[in-house]
Amino acid sequence: MPSPRERAIKPTDLRGILRYVPMFRDHVFVIAVDGAVVGHENFVNLVTDIAVLRSLAIKVVLVHGIGHQLSELAAEHRITPSDAHGEGPTDAPTMALAREAAALVSQTILEHLSQAGLRCAITNAVRATRTGVIKGRDHLFTGKVEKVDTALLTSMLGQDILPLVTPILCDREGQSLRVNSDHLAAELAVALGASKLIYLTPHPGLTVGGEVKVNLPEDELAALLADRRSGLEPRLRSKAQHAAFALDEGVPRAHILDGRVFGGLLIEIFDKVGLGTMVHANDYDRIRPARKKDAQSLYNLARHGARADALVARSRQQIEQSVADFVVYEIDDSIIGCAALRRFESQPALMEIGAVYVQPFYHGRGVGTKLVEFLKRKAKEAGARKLVALTTQTQGFFTGSCGFEEGSVADLPAQRRKELKASGRNSRVLTFPLSRFSGSPR
Ligand SMILES: CC(C)(COP(=O)(O)OP(=O)(O)OC[C@H]1O[C@@H](n2cnc3c(N)ncnc32)[C@H](O)[C@@H]1OP(=O)(O)O)[C@@H](O)C(=O)NCCC(=O)NCCS
């Protein structure tokens, strides 16, 4: 396996990365950096990676931890901290050290961000409340997130300002409380509808039996957390638990990786294999081939699409006859989206993606893109080399989100050209070379 340095993104890889720019443009990534990573010599490179993300129009919110610095300060002052990570009780001397550690870490981050030319601001956009008494133990100055001012954060992000959130938050009365940064980052990712929650740690990722788990579906993560003998290091367990929470609340991906590796953040996001652990929702479990008994639901979906003139009107009988071409996206046993893959007998290397429809309530959550990605994979496995899509209203979806390019009727087999002419729909023809499909970025 190549070393991370060998796999570091090269300028020549930019073409590859740029393909994914529309996919992540204006998406929010919440990045949580452990105190130990801020204190590491690679932090300067990490900030450069963040600057690259910003230049790709990805909106970054940065959260930092202080456990490492707090422990160092405690050793210097010969104080035994009541808890270094904001999970157990924080007594008054530990709280004083935590404030000092937070000031130190956030100032170091500001220095690096300034050097990289990134505009940023420390905010009080997150309000905390005391954790209170748990199992008879007063947690004193330990707090948890009560409320996220998403309007403030969104407005900062809209003005190209990177919000930096420290794990010392104020409560309603202006009292400072120590909050665990893993919890803070997960709450922020949920509140902001982030596409990614990224934990940068001094660990290679979640390991099972000594091996880093590169891809971890959320149900496997749940099993790992439930298994007390899994041997997860406590700091990683905390991240895994908060990642599971975020996924449960709708964040599609959480990453746990070593923040000390040169170029690691970009490798994790843009390399198909990645570097650390990516926890993902069990999306593909939700897509399945349509069955005969789905014909009525498919007919209903297609009817809604046809009403807006986005889809060709299909009779129930037509759908029954072509049901094997369809795949459906299911949530809680109800079909919320569909797409179809059509083969051409005269041209087996060409296939058509069509009838992509997602119920309006679920728009903008990645369902349409996943259906198309699923069919790209299916077409490639079936030996196709090129895909076409005919669209009247969603050219932007196919080109912007799914990587299709403008084509022409010359890309269609004669029979399909004839059908298109007869329909009078004047659809645009888009194409996608399957040589480009080798999976998606992480
Ligand atoms: C097009 C459609 C399938 C997209 O489904 P979806 O689940 O909302 O798509 P995703 O969430 O995966 O992707 C949404 C992205 O596509 C973009 N998009 C959606 N519809 C678009 C359109 N008509 N034009 C341009 N971009 C569009 C969104 O802005 C979003 O971009 P972002 O990721 O940068 O925010 C859905 O809007 C739909 O069912 N439309 C009606 C039926 C239709 O027109 N089907 C296509 C005929 S083949």
The ligand as an ORCA input file, in Angstrom:
! r2SCAN-3c Opt
* xyz 0 1
  C     -33.744     16.221    -10.203
  C     -34.025     15.413     -8.951
  C     -34.115     13.948     -9.298
  C     -32.885     15.660     -7.953
  O     -33.111     14.895     -6.804
  P     -32.516     15.290     -5.369
  O     -32.650     14.133     -4.476
  O     -33.077     16.579     -4.934
  O     -30.993     15.497     -5.777
  P     -29.709     15.571     -4.836
  O     -30.103     15.986     -3.463
  O     -28.928     14.338     -5.006
  O     -28.879     16.688     -5.570
  C     -29.393     17.890     -5.545
  C     -28.477     18.805     -6.320
  O     -28.964     18.894     -7.641
  C     -29.349     20.228     -7.870
  N     -30.565     20.215     -8.661
  C     -31.721     19.589     -8.413
  N     -32.604     19.861     -9.379
  C     -31.987     20.680    -10.245
  C     -32.371     21.306    -11.442
  N     -33.570     21.180    -11.966
  N     -31.448     22.070    -12.069
  C     -30.220     22.258    -11.555
  N     -29.805     21.681    -10.419
  C     -30.684     20.905     -9.780
  C     -29.592     20.828     -6.511
  O     -29.434     22.219     -6.514
  C     -28.537     20.150     -5.656
  O     -27.294     20.757     -5.785
  P     -26.276     20.852     -4.514
  O     -25.931     19.430     -4.167
  O     -25.143     21.618     -5.073
  O     -27.035     21.520     -3.456
  C     -35.336     15.902     -8.272
  O     -35.265     17.295     -8.124
  C     -36.587     15.549     -9.022
  O     -37.149     14.511     -8.767
  N     -37.042     16.448     -9.908
  C     -38.243     16.213    -10.666
  C     -38.104     15.106    -11.685
  C     -37.064     15.340    -12.738
  O     -36.972     16.449    -13.266
  N     -36.309     14.287    -13.070
  C     -35.274     14.280    -14.061
  C     -35.786     13.714    -15.338
  S     -34.760     12.434    -15.937
*
